[in-house]
Amino acid sequence: MNEAVSLELTVDQVSGTDFESTMTINGVEYQSICDCSSPKYTEEVSIKCAPSTITLTQDKEGEGATLEQVESKLSSSDFPFVSALKSSFRCIDGRITEQSLGALGGDLGEFALALIVYEDMIGKRLDKKQVKLYLNEYIEWMEQDYFYWCTDDEACEYVESEIGVEGLDFTDPRDDLEAEMLNLLIQPNGIGDLHLKNLLKHSDLYSARPEAVKYLIRSFYELLWDKSNSVNQYIALEILPGVHNETAWLEIKSVEECFTLQVAPLVTPREGSKTELSVFVHHYDGVTIKRNSISLFFAEKIAKLQDGITTEKFVNRMNHHGNLYLDTTGEIIAGKLPFYTANFEN
């Protein structure tokens, strides 16, 4: 099925992160001001490619949001373009209520893909020390402000239940709890990101070595918790609230001009209210741009251009494996939902 609709875009953007309120206590009025903005995950750029139309195509039928509902969602939004190299990629999660770039597993998911590709290309298994070293070096090397991954309330509650402690701080836990938490946070039930959760549960479907992924998750938390390490300040863990209620999968693509300029449009998975339309959002072109950068890191800094590993070969392998992962995760988490592609065009 390839039904398509087009709608016009506008480029004005309004910030909605600052809130003011007043309250009266014992006859005295107090004013409160809240800056509810998140860490700056994206870097906006001057738009040099300016798509004026979105062509929305239904790629697969399913039970969920209709073409008209997704069209309405897109027509009510503005889409700033950001640098795909200098921005963080967040999880493909419909509970995110801010404009973002989406990738399988966010930044951590793409790095996991690169590790799996690297192991395959060198024909050797990486140990935990190597994985942590490569992650540390990449965070020092990357152009974006934050290296991002997500979890959720359910996964955190699982860890708290197993340990028997409520109100754990997952960004800075007590020293005596870290080892026990790490053992739980690498289990599928302790992972709130649907991609890496399923990669561990069904590693045979992904042709992935689960030990390498577990090493990476442990390394992520260890670096996040290590306040003596300078990369700590560049690591972001988002804990998403509530339950999944996504009703569609939305793939984001844009014209070649935008791809050449290495920019991608921000899209909001859910507008805010739990009653609003919630969709999985994956930036196909944006992810491809980011993989060029990750491949450069692995080919030149890690492999040092040995064993015939070049940036071009590495990115080709990443894209090949990445497309297989996209099909697999998409089928597991959204197999019964309709799939749409939004093409940003001139």
C-alpha positions as a Markdown table, in Angstrom:
| # | Residue | x | y | z |
|---|---|---|---|---|
| 1 | Met | 0.0 | 0.0 | 0.0 |
| 2 | Asn | 1.5 | 3.4 | -1.0 |
| 3 | Glu | -1.2 | 5.9 | -0.3 |
| 4 | Ala | 0.4 | 9.4 | 0.1 |
| 5 | Val | -0.7 | 12.8 | 1.1 |
| 6 | Ser | 1.2 | 16.1 | 1.1 |
| 7 | Leu | 1.1 | 19.1 | 3.5 |
| 8 | Glu | 2.7 | 22.5 | 3.6 |
| 9 | Leu | 5.4 | 23.3 | 6.2 |
| 10 | Thr | 6.1 | 26.5 | 8.2 |
| 11 | Val | 9.4 | 27.2 | 10.0 |
| 12 | Asp | 8.4 | 29.4 | 12.9 |
| 13 | Gln | 9.4 | 27.8 | 16.2 |
| 14 | Val | 8.1 | 28.7 | 19.7 |
| 15 | Ser | 9.8 | 27.6 | 22.9 |
| 16 | Gly | 7.5 | 26.2 | 25.6 |
| 17 | Thr | 9.9 | 25.2 | 28.3 |
| 18 | Asp | 9.5 | 28.1 | 30.8 |
| 19 | Phe | 6.5 | 28.3 | 33.1 |
| 20 | Glu | 5.3 | 30.8 | 35.7 |
| 21 | Ser | 2.7 | 30.2 | 38.3 |
| 22 | Thr | 1.4 | 31.9 | 41.5 |
| 23 | Met | 0.0 | 30.5 | 44.7 |
| 24 | Thr | -1.4 | 32.1 | 47.8 |
| 25 | Ile | -0.4 | 30.9 | 51.3 |
| 26 | Asn | -2.0 | 32.5 | 54.4 |
| 27 | Gly | -3.0 | 35.4 | 52.2 |
| 28 | Val | 0.5 | 35.9 | 50.8 |
| 29 | Glu | 0.9 | 35.5 | 47.1 |
| 30 | Tyr | 4.0 | 33.7 | 45.9 |
| 31 | Gln | 5.3 | 33.4 | 42.3 |
| 32 | Ser | 7.2 | 30.4 | 41.0 |
| 33 | Ile | 9.2 | 30.2 | 37.9 |
| 34 | Cys | 10.3 | 26.8 | 36.4 |
| 35 | Asp | 12.7 | 26.3 | 33.6 |
| 36 | Cys | 11.6 | 22.8 | 32.5 |
| 37 | Ser | 14.0 | 22.5 | 29.6 |
| 38 | Ser | 15.9 | 19.2 | 29.1 |
| 39 | Pro | 19.6 | 19.0 | 28.4 |
| 40 | Lys | 20.4 | 20.5 | 25.0 |
| 41 | Tyr | 20.4 | 17.3 | 23.0 |
| 42 | Thr | 20.3 | 19.0 | 19.6 |
| 43 | Glu | 22.2 | 21.8 | 17.8 |
| 44 | Glu | 20.0 | 23.9 | 15.5 |
| 45 | Val | 21.5 | 25.2 | 12.3 |
| 46 | Ser | 20.7 | 27.9 | 9.8 |
| 47 | Ile | 18.4 | 26.2 | 7.3 |
| 48 | Lys | 20.2 | 26.0 | 4.0 |
| 49 | Cys | 17.9 | 23.3 | 2.8 |
| 50 | Ala | 14.3 | 24.3 | 3.2 |
| 51 | Pro | 11.8 | 21.6 | 2.4 |
| 52 | Ser | 8.3 | 23.0 | 1.9 |
| 53 | Thr | 6.3 | 19.8 | 1.7 |
| 54 | Ile | 5.9 | 16.6 | 3.6 |
| 55 | Thr | 4.8 | 13.6 | 1.6 |
| 56 | Leu | 3.3 | 11.0 | 3.9 |
| 57 | Thr | 3.2 | 7.5 | 2.6 |
| 58 | Gln | 1.7 | 4.4 | 4.3 |
| 59 | Asp | 4.2 | 1.6 | 3.8 |
| 60 | Lys | 2.4 | -1.2 | 5.8 |
| 61 | Glu | -1.2 | -1.5 | 7.0 |
| 62 | Gly | -1.9 | -2.3 | 10.6 |
| 63 | Glu | -4.1 | -1.6 | 13.6 |
| 64 | Gly | -3.5 | 1.9 | 14.9 |
| 65 | Ala | -3.2 | 5.5 | 13.7 |
| 66 | Thr | -4.7 | 6.2 | 10.3 |
| 67 | Leu | -3.0 | 8.1 | 7.6 |
| 68 | Glu | -5.2 | 11.1 | 8.3 |
| 69 | Gln | -4.3 | 11.1 | 12.0 |
| 70 | Val | -0.6 | 11.0 | 11.3 |
| 71 | Glu | -1.1 | 13.7 | 8.7 |
| 72 | Ser | -2.9 | 15.9 | 11.3 |
| 73 | Lys | 0.0 | 15.4 | 13.7 |
| 74 | Leu | 2.5 | 16.5 | 11.2 |
| 75 | Ser | 0.5 | 19.5 | 10.0 |
| 76 | Ser | 0.2 | 20.9 | 13.5 |
| 77 | Ser | 4.0 | 20.9 | 14.1 |
| 78 | Asp | 7.0 | 22.9 | 13.1 |
| 79 | Phe | 10.3 | 21.2 | 12.3 |
| 80 | Pro | 13.6 | 22.9 | 13.0 |
| 81 | Phe | 16.5 | 21.3 | 11.2 |
| 82 | Val | 19.5 | 20.3 | 13.3 |
| 83 | Ser | 23.0 | 19.0 | 12.7 |
| 84 | Ala | 22.9 | 15.2 | 12.7 |
| 85 | Leu | 26.6 | 15.1 | 13.6 |
| 86 | Lys | 26.4 | 17.6 | 16.5 |
| 87 | Ser | 23.1 | 16.3 | 18.0 |
| 88 | Ser | 22.2 | 13.4 | 20.3 |
| 89 | Phe | 19.9 | 10.7 | 19.0 |
| 90 | Arg | 17.2 | 9.7 | 21.5 |
| 91 | Cys | 15.4 | 6.4 | 21.7 |
| 92 | Ile | 12.6 | 5.6 | 19.3 |
| 93 | Asp | 10.0 | 5.9 | 22.1 |
| 94 | Gly | 6.6 | 7.4 | 21.8 |
| 95 | Arg | 6.7 | 8.6 | 25.4 |
| 96 | Ile | 9.2 | 11.4 | 24.5 |
| 97 | Thr | 7.3 | 14.7 | 24.4 |
| 98 | Glu | 10.1 | 16.9 | 22.9 |
| 99 | Gln | 11.3 | 17.5 | 19.4 |
| 100 | Ser | 14.1 | 15.0 | 18.9 |
| 101 | Leu | 16.1 | 12.8 | 16.5 |
| 102 | Gly | 15.3 | 9.1 | 16.9 |
| 103 | Ala | 17.5 | 6.0 | 16.5 |
| 104 | Leu | 17.3 | 2.4 | 17.7 |
| 105 | Gly | 18.6 | 2.6 | 21.3 |
| 106 | Gly | 19.6 | 6.3 | 20.9 |
| 107 | Asp | 23.3 | 7.0 | 20.9 |
| 108 | Leu | 24.1 | 3.9 | 22.9 |
| 109 | Gly | 22.2 | 1.7 | 20.4 |
| 110 | Glu | 24.2 | 3.0 | 17.4 |
| 111 | Phe | 27.5 | 2.5 | 19.4 |
| 112 | Ala | 26.4 | -1.1 | 20.2 |
| 113 | Leu | 25.9 | -1.6 | 16.4 |
| 114 | Ala | 29.4 | -0.3 | 15.8 |
| 115 | Leu | 30.9 | -2.6 | 18.4 |
| 116 | Ile | 29.2 | -5.6 | 16.8 |
| 117 | Val | 30.4 | -4.6 | 13.4 |
| 118 | Tyr | 34.0 | -4.1 | 14.6 |
| 119 | Glu | 34.1 | -7.5 | 16.3 |
| 120 | Asp | 32.9 | -9.0 | 13.0 |
| 121 | Met | 35.5 | -7.2 | 10.9 |
| 122 | Ile | 38.5 | -8.1 | 13.1 |
| 123 | Gly | 37.3 | -11.6 | 13.8 |
| 124 | Lys | 37.9 | -11.2 | 17.6 |
| 125 | Arg | 35.8 | -10.8 | 20.7 |
| 126 | Leu | 36.2 | -7.6 | 22.7 |
| 127 | Asp | 36.5 | -7.8 | 26.4 |
| 128 | Lys | 34.9 | -5.4 | 29.0 |
| 129 | Lys | 38.0 | -3.3 | 29.4 |
| 130 | Gln | 38.3 | -2.7 | 25.6 |
| 131 | Val | 34.6 | -1.8 | 25.3 |
| 132 | Lys | 34.8 | 0.7 | 28.2 |
| 133 | Leu | 37.9 | 2.2 | 26.7 |
| 134 | Tyr | 36.4 | 2.6 | 23.3 |
| 135 | Leu | 33.2 | 4.2 | 24.7 |
| 136 | Asn | 35.2 | 6.6 | 26.8 |
| 137 | Glu | 37.3 | 7.6 | 23.8 |
| 138 | Tyr | 34.3 | 8.1 | 21.6 |
| 139 | Ile | 32.6 | 10.3 | 24.1 |
| 140 | Glu | 35.8 | 12.4 | 24.3 |
| 141 | Trp | 35.9 | 12.5 | 20.5 |
| 142 | Met | 32.3 | 13.1 | 19.5 |
| 143 | Glu | 31.0 | 16.4 | 18.3 |
| 144 | Gln | 27.7 | 16.4 | 20.2 |
| 145 | Asp | 27.2 | 17.8 | 23.8 |
| 146 | Tyr | 25.6 | 14.6 | 25.2 |
| 147 | Phe | 25.9 | 10.8 | 24.7 |
| 148 | Tyr | 22.3 | 9.6 | 25.3 |
| 149 | Trp | 20.5 | 6.5 | 26.4 |
| 150 | Cys | 17.0 | 5.9 | 27.8 |
| 151 | Thr | 15.4 | 3.6 | 30.3 |
| 152 | Asp | 11.9 | 3.8 | 31.9 |
| 153 | Asp | 9.9 | 3.6 | 35.2 |
| 154 | Glu | 9.2 | -0.1 | 34.7 |
| 155 | Ala | 12.8 | -1.1 | 34.4 |
| 156 | Cys | 13.8 | 1.0 | 37.4 |
| 157 | Glu | 11.1 | -0.5 | 39.5 |
| 158 | Tyr | 12.3 | -3.9 | 38.6 |
| 159 | Val | 15.8 | -3.1 | 39.9 |
| 160 | Glu | 14.4 | -1.5 | 43.0 |
| 161 | Ser | 12.2 | -4.5 | 43.7 |
| 162 | Glu | 15.1 | -7.0 | 43.2 |
| 163 | Ile | 17.4 | -5.0 | 45.5 |
| 164 | Gly | 14.6 | -4.2 | 48.0 |
| 165 | Val | 15.3 | -0.5 | 48.0 |
| 166 | Glu | 12.9 | 2.2 | 46.8 |
| 167 | Gly | 13.9 | 5.5 | 45.4 |
| 168 | Leu | 17.2 | 4.5 | 43.9 |
| 169 | Asp | 19.2 | 7.2 | 42.2 |
| 170 | Phe | 20.1 | 5.7 | 38.8 |
| 171 | Thr | 22.4 | 8.6 | 37.9 |
| 172 | Asp | 24.4 | 8.6 | 41.1 |
| 173 | Pro | 23.7 | 5.6 | 43.4 |
| 174 | Arg | 25.3 | 4.7 | 46.7 |
| 175 | Asp | 28.6 | 3.0 | 46.3 |
| 176 | Asp | 27.6 | -0.1 | 48.2 |
| 177 | Leu | 24.7 | -0.7 | 45.7 |
| 178 | Glu | 26.5 | -0.2 | 42.4 |
| 179 | Ala | 27.7 | -3.8 | 41.9 |
| 180 | Glu | 24.2 | -5.2 | 42.5 |
| 181 | Met | 22.5 | -2.6 | 40.4 |
| 182 | Leu | 24.9 | -3.3 | 37.5 |
| 183 | Asn | 24.1 | -7.0 | 37.5 |
| 184 | Leu | 20.4 | -6.1 | 37.2 |
| 185 | Leu | 20.7 | -3.3 | 34.7 |
| 186 | Ile | 22.2 | -5.6 | 32.1 |
| 187 | Gln | 19.2 | -8.0 | 32.3 |
| 188 | Pro | 16.4 | -7.4 | 29.8 |
| 189 | Asn | 13.9 | -6.6 | 32.6 |
| 190 | Gly | 16.3 | -3.9 | 33.8 |
| 191 | Ile | 16.4 | -2.2 | 30.4 |
| 192 | Gly | 13.7 | 0.3 | 29.5 |
| 193 | Asp | 15.0 | 0.8 | 25.9 |
| 194 | Leu | 13.0 | -1.5 | 23.7 |
| 195 | His | 15.8 | -2.0 | 21.1 |
| 196 | Leu | 18.6 | -3.1 | 23.3 |
| 197 | Lys | 16.1 | -5.0 | 25.6 |
| 198 | Asn | 15.1 | -7.1 | 22.6 |
| 199 | Leu | 18.6 | -7.4 | 21.2 |
| 200 | Leu | 19.5 | -9.2 | 24.4 |
| 201 | Lys | 16.3 | -11.3 | 24.6 |
| 202 | His | 16.5 | -12.4 | 21.0 |
| 203 | Ser | 20.2 | -12.1 | 20.2 |
| 204 | Asp | 20.0 | -14.9 | 17.7 |
| 205 | Leu | 17.6 | -12.9 | 15.5 |
| 206 | Tyr | 20.1 | -10.1 | 15.4 |
| 207 | Ser | 23.2 | -12.3 | 15.0 |
| 208 | Ala | 24.7 | -10.3 | 17.8 |
| 209 | Arg | 26.9 | -11.4 | 20.7 |
| 210 | Pro | 25.0 | -10.4 | 23.9 |
| 211 | Glu | 28.1 | -10.3 | 26.0 |
| 212 | Ala | 29.4 | -7.3 | 24.0 |
| 213 | Val | 26.2 | -5.5 | 24.5 |
| 214 | Lys | 26.2 | -6.2 | 28.2 |
| 215 | Tyr | 29.8 | -4.9 | 28.5 |
| 216 | Leu | 28.6 | -1.7 | 26.8 |
| 217 | Ile | 25.6 | -1.2 | 29.1 |
| 218 | Arg | 27.8 | -1.8 | 32.2 |
| 219 | Ser | 30.4 | 0.6 | 30.8 |
| 220 | Phe | 27.7 | 3.3 | 30.2 |
| 221 | Tyr | 26.6 | 3.2 | 33.8 |
| 222 | Glu | 30.1 | 3.0 | 35.2 |
| 223 | Leu | 31.1 | 6.1 | 33.3 |
| 224 | Leu | 27.9 | 7.8 | 34.3 |
| 225 | Trp | 28.5 | 7.1 | 37.9 |
| 226 | Asp | 32.3 | 7.9 | 37.9 |
| 227 | Lys | 32.4 | 11.5 | 39.0 |
| 228 | Ser | 36.2 | 11.5 | 38.7 |
| 229 | Asn | 36.0 | 10.9 | 35.0 |
| 230 | Ser | 35.7 | 14.0 | 32.8 |
| 231 | Val | 33.4 | 12.3 | 30.4 |
| 232 | Asn | 30.8 | 11.9 | 33.1 |
| 233 | Gln | 29.4 | 15.4 | 32.4 |
| 234 | Tyr | 28.6 | 14.4 | 28.8 |
| 235 | Ile | 26.5 | 11.3 | 29.5 |
| 236 | Ala | 22.8 | 11.6 | 29.7 |
| 237 | Leu | 20.3 | 8.9 | 31.0 |
| 238 | Glu | 16.7 | 9.7 | 30.5 |
| 239 | Ile | 14.1 | 7.8 | 32.5 |
| 240 | Leu | 10.8 | 7.8 | 30.6 |
| 241 | Pro | 7.6 | 7.7 | 32.6 |
| 242 | Gly | 4.4 | 5.7 | 32.0 |
| 243 | Val | 3.6 | 2.9 | 29.7 |
| 244 | His | 3.8 | 2.5 | 25.9 |
| 245 | Asn | 0.8 | 3.5 | 23.9 |
| 246 | Glu | 2.3 | 4.0 | 20.4 |
| 247 | Thr | -0.1 | 3.5 | 17.5 |
| 248 | Ala | 2.2 | 3.8 | 14.5 |
| 249 | Trp | 5.8 | 3.7 | 13.3 |
| 250 | Leu | 7.0 | 6.8 | 11.6 |
| 251 | Glu | 10.1 | 6.9 | 9.4 |
| 252 | Ile | 11.7 | 10.3 | 8.7 |
| 253 | Lys | 13.5 | 11.0 | 5.4 |
| 254 | Ser | 14.5 | 14.2 | 3.7 |
| 255 | Val | 15.7 | 15.5 | 0.3 |
| 256 | Glu | 19.2 | 14.9 | -0.8 |
| 257 | Glu | 20.2 | 18.5 | -0.3 |
| 258 | Cys | 19.5 | 18.2 | 3.5 |
| 259 | Phe | 21.4 | 14.9 | 3.6 |
| 260 | Thr | 24.4 | 16.5 | 1.9 |
| 261 | Leu | 24.3 | 19.3 | 4.5 |
| 262 | Gln | 24.1 | 16.6 | 7.2 |
| 263 | Val | 21.0 | 18.0 | 8.8 |
| 264 | Ala | 17.7 | 16.4 | 9.8 |
| 265 | Pro | 14.3 | 17.7 | 11.0 |
| 266 | Leu | 13.2 | 17.4 | 14.6 |
| 267 | Val | 10.0 | 15.5 | 15.2 |
| 268 | Thr | 8.0 | 15.0 | 18.4 |
| 269 | Pro | 6.9 | 11.4 | 19.2 |
| 270 | Arg | 4.0 | 12.6 | 21.4 |
| 271 | Glu | 2.9 | 16.2 | 21.8 |
| 272 | Gly | 2.5 | 16.1 | 25.6 |
| 273 | Ser | -0.8 | 14.8 | 26.9 |
| 274 | Lys | -1.1 | 11.1 | 27.3 |
| 275 | Thr | -4.2 | 11.3 | 25.1 |
| 276 | Glu | -2.2 | 12.7 | 22.2 |
| 277 | Leu | -1.1 | 10.5 | 19.3 |
| 278 | Ser | 2.0 | 8.6 | 20.2 |
| 279 | Val | 4.3 | 7.1 | 17.5 |
| 280 | Phe | 7.7 | 5.4 | 17.3 |
| 281 | Val | 9.9 | 7.9 | 15.4 |
| 282 | His | 13.1 | 6.8 | 13.5 |
| 283 | His | 15.2 | 9.2 | 11.5 |
| 284 | Tyr | 16.5 | 7.0 | 8.7 |
| 285 | Asp | 18.6 | 9.6 | 6.9 |
| 286 | Gly | 19.8 | 11.2 | 10.2 |
| 287 | Val | 21.1 | 7.9 | 11.5 |
| 288 | Thr | 22.9 | 7.2 | 8.2 |
| 289 | Ile | 24.7 | 10.6 | 8.6 |
| 290 | Lys | 25.7 | 9.8 | 12.2 |
| 291 | Arg | 27.0 | 6.4 | 11.2 |
| 292 | Asn | 29.5 | 8.1 | 8.9 |
| 293 | Ser | 31.0 | 9.8 | 11.9 |
| 294 | Ile | 31.0 | 6.7 | 14.1 |
| 295 | Ser | 32.7 | 4.7 | 11.3 |
| 296 | Leu | 35.4 | 7.4 | 11.0 |
| 297 | Phe | 36.1 | 7.0 | 14.7 |
| 298 | Phe | 36.4 | 3.2 | 14.5 |
| 299 | Ala | 38.3 | 3.0 | 11.3 |
| 300 | Glu | 40.9 | 5.7 | 12.1 |
| 301 | Lys | 41.1 | 5.9 | 15.9 |
| 302 | Ile | 40.4 | 2.3 | 16.9 |
| 303 | Ala | 41.5 | 0.2 | 14.0 |
| 304 | Lys | 44.0 | 2.8 | 12.8 |
| 305 | Leu | 43.2 | 1.8 | 9.2 |
| 306 | Gln | 44.7 | -1.7 | 9.8 |
| 307 | Asp | 43.2 | -5.0 | 8.8 |
| 308 | Gly | 41.8 | -3.4 | 5.7 |
| 309 | Ile | 39.3 | -1.4 | 7.8 |
| 310 | Thr | 38.3 | 1.9 | 6.1 |
| 311 | Thr | 35.6 | 4.3 | 7.0 |
| 312 | Glu | 33.7 | 3.4 | 3.8 |
| 313 | Lys | 33.8 | -0.4 | 4.5 |
| 314 | Phe | 32.8 | 0.2 | 8.1 |
| 315 | Val | 29.8 | 2.4 | 7.3 |
| 316 | Asn | 28.6 | 0.0 | 4.6 |
| 317 | Arg | 28.7 | -2.8 | 7.2 |
| 318 | Met | 26.9 | -0.6 | 9.8 |
| 319 | Asn | 24.2 | 0.3 | 7.3 |
| 320 | His | 23.8 | -3.4 | 6.3 |
| 321 | His | 23.5 | -4.6 | 9.9 |
| 322 | Gly | 21.5 | -1.5 | 10.9 |
| 323 | Asn | 18.8 | -2.2 | 8.3 |
| 324 | Leu | 18.5 | -5.8 | 9.5 |
| 325 | Tyr | 18.2 | -4.5 | 13.1 |
| 326 | Leu | 15.6 | -2.0 | 12.0 |
| 327 | Asp | 13.5 | -4.7 | 10.4 |
| 328 | Thr | 13.9 | -7.0 | 13.4 |
| 329 | Thr | 13.1 | -4.5 | 16.1 |
| 330 | Gly | 10.3 | -2.9 | 14.1 |
| 331 | Glu | 8.7 | -6.3 | 13.7 |
| 332 | Ile | 9.0 | -7.2 | 17.4 |
| 333 | Ile | 7.8 | -3.9 | 18.9 |
| 334 | Ala | 5.5 | -2.6 | 16.2 |
| 335 | Gly | 4.6 | -5.6 | 14.0 |
| 336 | Lys | 0.9 | -5.1 | 14.2 |
| 337 | Leu | 1.0 | -1.3 | 13.8 |
| 338 | Pro | 0.8 | 0.7 | 10.6 |
| 339 | Phe | 4.1 | 2.0 | 9.2 |
| 340 | Tyr | 4.4 | 5.4 | 7.6 |
| 341 | Thr | 7.2 | 7.4 | 5.9 |
| 342 | Ala | 7.4 | 11.2 | 6.0 |
| 343 | Asn | 9.5 | 12.5 | 3.2 |
| 344 | Phe | 10.5 | 16.2 | 3.6 |
| 345 | Glu | 10.6 | 17.5 | 0.1 |
| 346 | Asn | 11.0 | 20.7 | -1.9 |
